[in-house]
Amino acid sequence: MDQIARTPKQIGDAIRRQRRKLDLNQATLGERTKLRQATISAVESGAPGTQLSTLCDVLAALDLEFVIRPRSKATPDEIEDIF
């Protein structure tokens, strides 16, 4: 199912959901991406300063990808309600 995410927190939440769906903990995902567990935690919390390459590595390890499309009319709060 496609997920809409407009904020770093929403992106992090989507990543966390997929990681848990795959029954992985943060340390295991860190090993797969060669990132520290603390970095995975920061990505999942939507911490500012996350590098795009780090985000792409995490998405790839979770078999996820970015899809860029025109923005829908829903507000971020309405999108958050979807989850």
PDB file as gemmi writes it, atoms N, CA and C in Angstrom:
CRYST1    1.000    1.000    1.000  90.00  90.00  90.00 P 1                      
ATOM      1  N   MET A   1       0.840  -1.179   0.000  1.00  0.00           N  
ATOM      2  CA  MET A   1       0.000   0.000   0.000  1.00  0.00           C  
ATOM      3  C   MET A   1       0.888   1.245   0.000  1.00  0.00           C  
ATOM      4  N   ASP A   2       0.567   2.193  -0.839  1.00  0.00           N  
ATOM      5  CA  ASP A   2       1.314   3.442  -0.875  1.00  0.00           C  
ATOM      6  C   ASP A   2       1.037   4.250   0.388  1.00  0.00           C  
ATOM      7  N   GLN A   3       2.062   4.949   0.838  1.00  0.00           N  
ATOM      8  CA  GLN A   3       1.930   5.816   1.996  1.00  0.00           C  
ATOM      9  C   GLN A   3       2.359   7.214   1.593  1.00  0.00           C  
ATOM     10  N   ILE A   4       1.591   8.200   2.003  1.00  0.00           N  
ATOM     11  CA  ILE A   4       1.947   9.590   1.737  1.00  0.00           C  
ATOM     12  C   ILE A   4       2.661  10.124   2.968  1.00  0.00           C  
ATOM     13  N   ALA A   5       3.801  10.753   2.744  1.00  0.00           N  
ATOM     14  CA  ALA A   5       4.551  11.358   3.843  1.00  0.00           C  
ATOM     15  C   ALA A   5       5.049  12.716   3.376  1.00  0.00           C  
ATOM     16  N   ARG A   6       4.766  13.736   4.173  1.00  0.00           N  
ATOM     17  CA  ARG A   6       5.172  15.105   3.832  1.00  0.00           C  
ATOM     18  C   ARG A   6       6.154  15.700   4.819  1.00  0.00           C  
ATOM     19  N   THR A   7       6.302  15.088   5.945  1.00  0.00           N  
ATOM     20  CA  THR A   7       7.185  15.638   6.963  1.00  0.00           C  
ATOM     21  C   THR A   7       8.245  14.588   7.307  1.00  0.00           C  
ATOM     22  N   PRO A   8       9.376  15.021   7.859  1.00  0.00           N  
ATOM     23  CA  PRO A   8      10.378  14.045   8.292  1.00  0.00           C  
ATOM     24  C   PRO A   8       9.815  13.021   9.288  1.00  0.00           C  
ATOM     25  N   LYS A   9       8.942  13.470  10.190  1.00  0.00           N  
ATOM     26  CA  LYS A   9       8.342  12.541  11.152  1.00  0.00           C  
ATOM     27  C   LYS A   9       7.497  11.489  10.448  1.00  0.00           C  
ATOM     28  N   GLN A  10       6.720  11.888   9.455  1.00  0.00           N  
ATOM     29  CA  GLN A  10       5.892  10.934   8.714  1.00  0.00           C  
ATOM     30  C   GLN A  10       6.758   9.946   7.930  1.00  0.00           C  
ATOM     31  N   ILE A  11       7.858  10.422   7.375  1.00  0.00           N  
ATOM     32  CA  ILE A  11       8.780   9.525   6.670  1.00  0.00           C  
ATOM     33  C   ILE A  11       9.369   8.529   7.670  1.00  0.00           C  
ATOM     34  N   GLY A  12       9.800   9.029   8.813  1.00  0.00           N  
ATOM     35  CA  GLY A  12      10.357   8.151   9.841  1.00  0.00           C  
ATOM     36  C   GLY A  12       9.356   7.123  10.330  1.00  0.00           C  
ATOM     37  N   ASP A  13       8.117   7.547  10.507  1.00  0.00           N  
ATOM     38  CA  ASP A  13       7.067   6.618  10.939  1.00  0.00           C  
ATOM     39  C   ASP A  13       6.850   5.513   9.906  1.00  0.00           C  
ATOM     40  N   ALA A  14       6.864   5.872   8.632  1.00  0.00           N  
ATOM     41  CA  ALA A  14       6.687   4.876   7.565  1.00  0.00           C  
ATOM     42  C   ALA A  14       7.849   3.890   7.556  1.00  0.00           C  
ATOM     43  N   ILE A  15       9.054   4.394   7.765  1.00  0.00           N  
ATOM     44  CA  ILE A  15      10.234   3.531   7.818  1.00  0.00           C  
ATOM     45  C   ILE A  15      10.135   2.576   9.011  1.00  0.00           C  
ATOM     46  N   ARG A  16       9.741   3.104  10.165  1.00  0.00           N  
ATOM     47  CA  ARG A  16       9.593   2.263  11.360  1.00  0.00           C  
ATOM     48  C   ARG A  16       8.557   1.168  11.132  1.00  0.00           C  
ATOM     49  N   ARG A  17       7.420   1.524  10.538  1.00  0.00           N  
ATOM     50  CA  ARG A  17       6.381   0.522  10.268  1.00  0.00           C  
ATOM     51  C   ARG A  17       6.911  -0.599   9.375  1.00  0.00           C  
ATOM     52  N   GLN A  18       7.646  -0.241   8.325  1.00  0.00           N  
ATOM     53  CA  GLN A  18       8.182  -1.257   7.417  1.00  0.00           C  
ATOM     54  C   GLN A  18       9.240  -2.118   8.118  1.00  0.00           C  
ATOM     55  N   ARG A  19      10.089  -1.497   8.920  1.00  0.00           N  
ATOM     56  CA  ARG A  19      11.112  -2.257   9.649  1.00  0.00           C  
ATOM     57  C   ARG A  19      10.453  -3.284  10.558  1.00  0.00           C  
ATOM     58  N   ARG A  20       9.434  -2.852  11.269  1.00  0.00           N  
ATOM     59  CA  ARG A  20       8.727  -3.774  12.169  1.00  0.00           C  
ATOM     60  C   ARG A  20       7.976  -4.846  11.385  1.00  0.00           C  
ATOM     61  N   LYS A  21       7.400  -4.470  10.268  1.00  0.00           N  
ATOM     62  CA  LYS A  21       6.702  -5.437   9.419  1.00  0.00           C  
ATOM     63  C   LYS A  21       7.657  -6.544   8.978  1.00  0.00           C  
ATOM     64  N   LEU A  22       8.910  -6.172   8.728  1.00  0.00           N  
ATOM     65  CA  LEU A  22       9.932  -7.146   8.324  1.00  0.00           C  
ATOM     66  C   LEU A  22      10.569  -7.844   9.523  1.00  0.00           C  
ATOM     67  N   ASP A  23      10.082  -7.533  10.727  1.00  0.00           N  
ATOM     68  CA  ASP A  23      10.561  -8.128  11.968  1.00  0.00           C  
ATOM     69  C   ASP A  23      12.054  -7.880  12.177  1.00  0.00           C  
ATOM     70  N   LEU A  24      12.469  -6.647  11.939  1.00  0.00           N  
ATOM     71  CA  LEU A  24      13.855  -6.238  12.152  1.00  0.00           C  
ATOM     72  C   LEU A  24      13.924  -5.269  13.318  1.00  0.00           C  
ATOM     73  N   ASN A  25      15.007  -5.327  14.069  1.00  0.00           N  
ATOM     74  CA  ASN A  25      15.225  -4.282  15.058  1.00  0.00           C  
ATOM     75  C   ASN A  25      16.162  -3.239  14.452  1.00  0.00           C  
ATOM     76  N   GLN A  26      16.334  -2.128  15.147  1.00  0.00           N  
ATOM     77  CA  GLN A  26      17.153  -1.040  14.608  1.00  0.00           C  
ATOM     78  C   GLN A  26      18.602  -1.470  14.420  1.00  0.00           C  
ATOM     79  N   ALA A  27      19.120  -2.279  15.310  1.00  0.00           N  
ATOM     80  CA  ALA A  27      20.515  -2.722  15.200  1.00  0.00           C  
ATOM     81  C   ALA A  27      20.722  -3.573  13.948  1.00  0.00           C  
ATOM     82  N   THR A  28      19.784  -4.457  13.667  1.00  0.00           N  
ATOM     83  CA  THR A  28      19.897  -5.307  12.484  1.00  0.00           C  
ATOM     84  C   THR A  28      19.808  -4.469  11.212  1.00  0.00           C  
ATOM     85  N   LEU A  29      18.893  -3.512  11.196  1.00  0.00           N  
ATOM     86  CA  LEU A  29      18.806  -2.620  10.037  1.00  0.00           C  
ATOM     87  C   LEU A  29      20.100  -1.822   9.902  1.00  0.00           C  
ATOM     88  N   GLY A  30      20.665  -1.404  11.024  1.00  0.00           N  
ATOM     89  CA  GLY A  30      21.940  -0.703  11.002  1.00  0.00           C  
ATOM     90  C   GLY A  30      23.048  -1.558  10.390  1.00  0.00           C  
ATOM     91  N   GLU A  31      23.076  -2.834  10.732  1.00  0.00           N  
ATOM     92  CA  GLU A  31      24.073  -3.740  10.155  1.00  0.00           C  
ATOM     93  C   GLU A  31      23.889  -3.860   8.638  1.00  0.00           C  
ATOM     94  N   ARG A  32      22.642  -3.947   8.201  1.00  0.00           N  
ATOM     95  CA  ARG A  32      22.362  -4.067   6.762  1.00  0.00           C  
ATOM     96  C   ARG A  32      22.791  -2.833   5.980  1.00  0.00           C  
ATOM     97  N   THR A  33      22.717  -1.689   6.625  1.00  0.00           N  
ATOM     98  CA  THR A  33      23.023  -0.430   5.941  1.00  0.00           C  
ATOM     99  C   THR A  33      24.404   0.113   6.301  1.00  0.00           C  
ATOM    100  N   LYS A  34      25.093  -0.587   7.206  1.00  0.00           N  
ATOM    101  CA  LYS A  34      26.398  -0.122   7.705  1.00  0.00           C  
ATOM    102  C   LYS A  34      26.276   1.228   8.425  1.00  0.00           C  
ATOM    103  N   LEU A  35      25.131   1.401   9.088  1.00  0.00           N  
ATOM    104  CA  LEU A  35      24.871   2.605   9.885  1.00  0.00           C  
ATOM    105  C   LEU A  35      24.736   2.205  11.349  1.00  0.00           C  
ATOM    106  N   ARG A  36      25.007   3.136  12.229  1.00  0.00           N  
ATOM    107  CA  ARG A  36      24.840   2.878  13.656  1.00  0.00           C  
ATOM    108  C   ARG A  36      23.349   2.791  14.004  1.00  0.00           C  
ATOM    109  N   GLN A  37      23.043   2.059  15.046  1.00  0.00           N  
ATOM    110  CA  GLN A  37      21.660   1.951  15.515  1.00  0.00           C  
ATOM    111  C   GLN A  37      21.124   3.333  15.846  1.00  0.00           C  
ATOM    112  N   ALA A  38      21.964   4.204  16.400  1.00  0.00           N  
ATOM    113  CA  ALA A  38      21.533   5.558  16.746  1.00  0.00           C  
ATOM    114  C   ALA A  38      21.126   6.347  15.506  1.00  0.00           C  
ATOM    115  N   THR A  39      21.779   6.078  14.380  1.00  0.00           N  
ATOM    116  CA  THR A  39      21.419   6.752  13.130  1.00  0.00           C  
ATOM    117  C   THR A  39      20.048   6.275  12.657  1.00  0.00           C  
ATOM    118  N   ILE A  40      19.803   4.972  12.755  1.00  0.00           N  
ATOM    119  CA  ILE A  40      18.483   4.431  12.387  1.00  0.00           C  
ATOM    120  C   ILE A  40      17.408   5.057  13.267  1.00  0.00           C  
ATOM    121  N   SER A  41      17.686   5.166  14.549  1.00  0.00           N  
ATOM    122  CA  SER A  41      16.741   5.794  15.472  1.00  0.00           C  
ATOM    123  C   SER A  41      16.463   7.238  15.071  1.00  0.00           C  
ATOM    124  N   ALA A  42      17.498   7.960  14.707  1.00  0.00           N  
ATOM    125  CA  ALA A  42      17.336   9.365  14.303  1.00  0.00           C  
ATOM    126  C   ALA A  42      16.490   9.476  13.041  1.00  0.00           C  
ATOM    127  N   VAL A  43      16.729   8.598  12.074  1.00  0.00           N  
ATOM    128  CA  VAL A  43      15.933   8.607  10.837  1.00  0.00           C  
ATOM    129  C   VAL A  43      14.472   8.353  11.172  1.00  0.00           C  
ATOM    130  N   GLU A  44      14.216   7.357  12.007  1.00  0.00           N  
ATOM    131  CA  GLU A  44      12.838   7.003  12.356  1.00  0.00           C  
ATOM    132  C   GLU A  44      12.135   8.092  13.162  1.00  0.00           C  
ATOM    133  N   SER A  45      12.884   8.888  13.875  1.00  0.00           N  
ATOM    134  CA  SER A  45      12.261   9.960  14.661  1.00  0.00           C  
ATOM    135  C   SER A  45      12.092  11.242  13.850  1.00  0.00           C  
ATOM    136  N   GLY A  46      12.612  11.245  12.606  1.00  0.00           N  
ATOM    137  CA  GLY A  46      12.489  12.436  11.765  1.00  0.00           C  
ATOM    138  C   GLY A  46      13.457  13.525  12.149  1.00  0.00           C  
ATOM    139  N   ALA A  47      14.594  13.144  12.718  1.00  0.00           N  
ATOM    140  CA  ALA A  47      15.582  14.122  13.168  1.00  0.00           C  
ATOM    141  C   ALA A  47      16.089  14.978  12.005  1.00  0.00           C  
ATOM    142  N   PRO A  48      16.256  16.273  12.237  1.00  0.00           N  
ATOM    143  CA  PRO A  48      16.793  17.132  11.185  1.00  0.00           C  
ATOM    144  C   PRO A  48      18.246  16.763  10.900  1.00  0.00           C  
ATOM    145  N   GLY A  49      18.675  17.019   9.691  1.00  0.00           N  
ATOM    146  CA  GLY A  49      20.063  16.791   9.328  1.00  0.00           C  
ATOM    147  C   GLY A  49      20.347  15.418   8.750  1.00  0.00           C  
ATOM    148  N   THR A  50      19.342  14.587   8.583  1.00  0.00           N  
ATOM    149  CA  THR A  50      19.560  13.277   7.974  1.00  0.00           C  
ATOM    150  C   THR A  50      19.968  13.482   6.517  1.00  0.00           C  
ATOM    151  N   GLN A  51      21.060  12.862   6.135  1.00  0.00           N  
ATOM    152  CA  GLN A  51      21.529  12.992   4.761  1.00  0.00           C  
ATOM    153  C   GLN A  51      20.644  12.184   3.822  1.00  0.00           C  
ATOM    154  N   LEU A  52      20.454  12.716   2.638  1.00  0.00           N  
ATOM    155  CA  LEU A  52      19.633  12.036   1.643  1.00  0.00           C  
ATOM    156  C   LEU A  52      20.193  10.656   1.321  1.00  0.00           C  
ATOM    157  N   SER A  53      21.502  10.531   1.248  1.00  0.00           N  
ATOM    158  CA  SER A  53      22.108   9.222   0.958  1.00  0.00           C  
ATOM    159  C   SER A  53      21.813   8.223   2.076  1.00  0.00           C  
ATOM    160  N   THR A  54      21.792   8.683   3.322  1.00  0.00           N  
ATOM    161  CA  THR A  54      21.443   7.814   4.449  1.00  0.00           C  
ATOM    162  C   THR A  54      20.007   7.341   4.315  1.00  0.00           C  
ATOM    163  N   LEU A  55      19.119   8.265   4.009  1.00  0.00           N  
ATOM    164  CA  LEU A  55      17.709   7.919   3.840  1.00  0.00           C  
ATOM    165  C   LEU A  55      17.529   6.914   2.704  1.00  0.00           C  
ATOM    166  N   CYS A  56      18.215   7.124   1.598  1.00  0.00           N  
ATOM    167  CA  CYS A  56      18.129   6.194   0.458  1.00  0.00           C  
ATOM    168  C   CYS A  56      18.658   4.815   0.833  1.00  0.00           C  
ATOM    169  N   ASP A  57      19.737   4.747   1.599  1.00  0.00           N  
ATOM    170  CA  ASP A  57      20.282   3.457   2.038  1.00  0.00           C  
ATOM    171  C   ASP A  57      19.282   2.712   2.916  1.00  0.00           C  
ATOM    172  N   VAL A  58      18.631   3.426   3.822  1.00  0.00           N  
ATOM    173  CA  VAL A  58      17.645   2.799   4.701  1.00  0.00           C  
ATOM    174  C   VAL A  58      16.448   2.313   3.882  1.00  0.00           C  
ATOM    175  N   LEU A  59      15.957   3.146   2.988  1.00  0.00           N  
ATOM    176  CA  LEU A  59      14.827   2.740   2.150  1.00  0.00           C  
ATOM    177  C   LEU A  59      15.167   1.496   1.334  1.00  0.00           C  
ATOM    178  N   ALA A  60      16.353   1.463   0.747  1.00  0.00           N  
ATOM    179  CA  ALA A  60      16.759   0.318  -0.072  1.00  0.00           C  
ATOM    180  C   ALA A  60      16.829  -0.953   0.780  1.00  0.00           C  
ATOM    181  N   ALA A  61      17.361  -0.840   1.985  1.00  0.00           N  
ATOM    182  CA  ALA A  61      17.481  -2.005   2.868  1.00  0.00           C  
ATOM    183  C   ALA A  61      16.116  -2.550   3.273  1.00  0.00           C  
ATOM    184  N   LEU A  62      15.106  -1.686   3.255  1.00  0.00           N  
ATOM    185  CA  LEU A  62      13.743  -2.093   3.604  1.00  0.00           C  
ATOM    186  C   LEU A  62      12.893  -2.393   2.377  1.00  0.00           C  
ATOM    187  N   ASP A  63      13.529  -2.392   1.207  1.00  0.00           N  
ATOM    188  CA  ASP A  63      12.841  -2.637  -0.067  1.00  0.00           C  
ATOM    189  C   ASP A  63      11.732  -1.605  -0.300  1.00  0.00           C  
ATOM    190  N   LEU A  64      12.053  -0.340   0.002  1.00  0.00           N  
ATOM    191  CA  LEU A  64      11.162   0.793  -0.229  1.00  0.00           C  
ATOM    192  C   LEU A  64      11.816   1.738  -1.229  1.00  0.00           C  
ATOM    193  N   GLU A  65      11.022   2.634  -1.803  1.00  0.00           N  
ATOM    194  CA  GLU A  65      11.559   3.628  -2.720  1.00  0.00           C  
ATOM    195  C   GLU A  65      10.750   4.914  -2.621  1.00  0.00           C  
ATOM    196  N   PHE A  66      11.391   6.018  -3.033  1.00  0.00           N  
ATOM    197  CA  PHE A  66      10.692   7.296  -3.147  1.00  0.00           C  
ATOM    198  C   PHE A  66       9.846   7.298  -4.413  1.00  0.00           C  
ATOM    199  N   VAL A  67       8.706   7.944  -4.348  1.00  0.00           N  
ATOM    200  CA  VAL A  67       7.906   8.222  -5.536  1.00  0.00           C  
ATOM    201  C   VAL A  67       7.578   9.711  -5.469  1.00  0.00           C  
ATOM    202  N   ILE A  68       7.971  10.435  -6.488  1.00  0.00           N  
ATOM    203  CA  ILE A  68       7.727  11.873  -6.531  1.00  0.00           C  
ATOM    204  C   ILE A  68       6.523  12.113  -7.437  1.00  0.00           C  
ATOM    205  N   ARG A  69       5.553  12.844  -6.923  1.00  0.00           N  
ATOM    206  CA  ARG A  69       4.339  13.116  -7.691  1.00  0.00           C  
ATOM    207  C   ARG A  69       3.768  14.452  -7.233  1.00  0.00           C  
ATOM    208  N   PRO A  70       2.823  14.995  -7.976  1.00  0.00           N  
ATOM    209  CA  PRO A  70       2.193  16.243  -7.543  1.00  0.00           C  
ATOM    210  C   PRO A  70       1.521  16.047  -6.178  1.00  0.00           C  
ATOM    211  N   ARG A  71       1.553  17.084  -5.412  1.00  0.00           N  
ATOM    212  CA  ARG A  71       1.010  17.059  -4.053  1.00  0.00           C  
ATOM    213  C   ARG A  71      -0.513  16.990  -4.068  1.00  0.00           C  
ATOM    214  N   SER A  72      -1.073  16.152  -3.200  1.00  0.00           N  
ATOM    215  CA  SER A  72      -2.525  16.087  -3.051  1.00  0.00           C  
ATOM    216  C   SER A  72      -2.985  17.265  -2.199  1.00  0.00           C  
ATOM    217  N   LYS A  73      -4.267  17.440  -2.071  1.00  0.00           N  
ATOM    218  CA  LYS A  73      -4.822  18.577  -1.340  1.00  0.00           C  
ATOM    219  C   LYS A  73      -4.970  18.328   0.159  1.00  0.00           C  
ATOM    220  N   ALA A  74      -4.703  17.114   0.636  1.00  0.00           N  
ATOM    221  CA  ALA A  74      -4.839  16.809   2.060  1.00  0.00           C  
ATOM    222  C   ALA A  74      -3.789  17.566   2.865  1.00  0.00           C  
ATOM    223  N   THR A  75      -4.153  17.928   4.082  1.00  0.00           N  
ATOM    224  CA  THR A  75      -3.207  18.595   4.980  1.00  0.00           C  
ATOM    225  C   THR A  75      -2.325  17.534   5.646  1.00  0.00           C  
ATOM    226  N   PRO A  76      -1.170  17.927   6.182  1.00  0.00           N  
ATOM    227  CA  PRO A  76      -0.327  16.952   6.884  1.00  0.00           C  
ATOM    228  C   PRO A  76      -1.060  16.228   8.021  1.00  0.00           C  
ATOM    229  N   ASP A  77      -1.920  16.939   8.734  1.00  0.00           N  
ATOM    230  CA  ASP A  77      -2.677  16.311   9.816  1.00  0.00           C  
ATOM    231  C   ASP A  77      -3.654  15.255   9.290  1.00  0.00           C  
ATOM    232  N   GLU A  78      -4.284  15.541   8.154  1.00  0.00           N  
ATOM    233  CA  GLU A  78      -5.182  14.554   7.543  1.00  0.00           C  
ATOM    234  C   GLU A  78      -4.411  13.331   7.086  1.00  0.00           C  
ATOM    235  N   ILE A  79      -3.208  13.559   6.563  1.00  0.00           N  
ATOM    236  CA  ILE A  79      -2.383  12.435   6.135  1.00  0.00           C  
ATOM    237  C   ILE A  79      -1.969  11.608   7.340  1.00  0.00           C  
ATOM    238  N   GLU A  80      -1.625  12.252   8.433  1.00  0.00           N  
ATOM    239  CA  GLU A  80      -1.233  11.542   9.655  1.00  0.00           C  
ATOM    240  C   GLU A  80      -2.376  10.662  10.134  1.00  0.00           C  
ATOM    241  N   ASP A  81      -3.627  11.097   9.949  1.00  0.00           N  
ATOM    242  CA  ASP A  81      -4.783  10.316  10.364  1.00  0.00           C  
ATOM    243  C   ASP A  81      -4.910   9.000   9.599  1.00  0.00           C  
ATOM    244  N   ILE A  82      -4.343   8.953   8.395  1.00  0.00           N  
ATOM    245  CA  ILE A  82      -4.397   7.729   7.591  1.00  0.00           C  
ATOM    246  C   ILE A  82      -3.691   6.592   8.310  1.00  0.00           C  
ATOM    247  N   PHE A  83      -2.629   6.923   9.019  1.00  0.00           N  
ATOM    248  CA  PHE A  83      -1.814   5.907   9.694  1.00  0.00           C  
ATOM    249  C   PHE A  83      -2.442   5.564  11.007  1.00  0.00           C  
TER     250      PHE A  83                                                      
END                                                                             
